[in-house]
Amino acid sequence: MANSPQARKRARQAEKHRAHNAAMRSRMRTAVKKVVKAIAAGDKAQAEAAFRAAEPVIDKMARKGIIHKNKAARQKSRLSAHLRKMDS
């Protein structure tokens, strides 16, 4: 356990940051799941709306360093590819 006052404070801050990051990651995953669910249901209009809502959330998580920028790009790319496939 942390003994110095500085170490105790850093432990408190780390716990606070961990909880915040977990909430942000959960928010992103929920947004992605909404897109996937709409695609699975075959509702193109709802899927596109969900994707437009999820895109800035994914970008923000990458900007804040919660996920890697390449992961954000990959997720957006795969979701948009699934949306494009709905046309055909």
N, C-alpha and C positions, 0 to 999 in steps of 0.2 A: 504494500500500500504506500501511497505517496506520503512522505514525511514533512518535507519543507512546505511552507505556505505557498510558494510559487508552484510546486508540483501539485498540491491539492487544487489550486485554482485551475491549472491546466487540465486536470482530470475532470473538473466540473465543466469546463468549456468543451472538452472533447465529447462528453456525454450529450451536451446540448446540441453540438454540431451533428453528432451521429443521429440523434432523433430527428433533427431538421432534414438532413440528407435522406433519411429513410422515408420521411413523409413526401419529399419531392420525388424520389424514385417511384413511390407508390402512385403518386399522381400521374407520372408519365406512363407507367404500366397500364393504369386504368384507361388513359386516353388511347393507347395503342390497342387495348382489348376491345374498346368500343368500335374501332375501325374494323378489326378482324371479325367481330360479331356481325357487323353490318354487311361485310363482304360475304360471309358465310350464309347470311340470310338472303343474299342476292338483291338487296336494296341499294341500287347504285347511288341514288340521290342522298340517302342517309349516310352511305359510306363516304361519299365525297365531302359531305358536311363534317363528318367526324374526323376525316383526314385533315381538313383545313383547320380544325380545332386542335388536333394533335401535333401538327407541324411546329407551331411556335413553342409548345411545351417541350418537345424533344430538343429543339434548338436551345432553349433556355437551360436545360439540364447540361448540355454540352458546354455552353458558355460558362456556366458556374463550376464546371469541373466535376460534376456528379457522375457523368458518363463521358467516355472518350468521344472526341469529335467524329472519329471514323465510325463508331458504333451508331451515333446519331444519323450520319449519312447513310449507313447501311440500312437502318430501320426505315428511314423515309423512302429510300430507293425501293426496298422490297414491298412496302405498302403501296407505293404508287404503281409498281409493276402489277400487283394484284388488281388494283383499280382499273388499269388499262386492259387487263385480261377480261374484265367483266363485259366489255363492249363486244368482244368476239364470241 
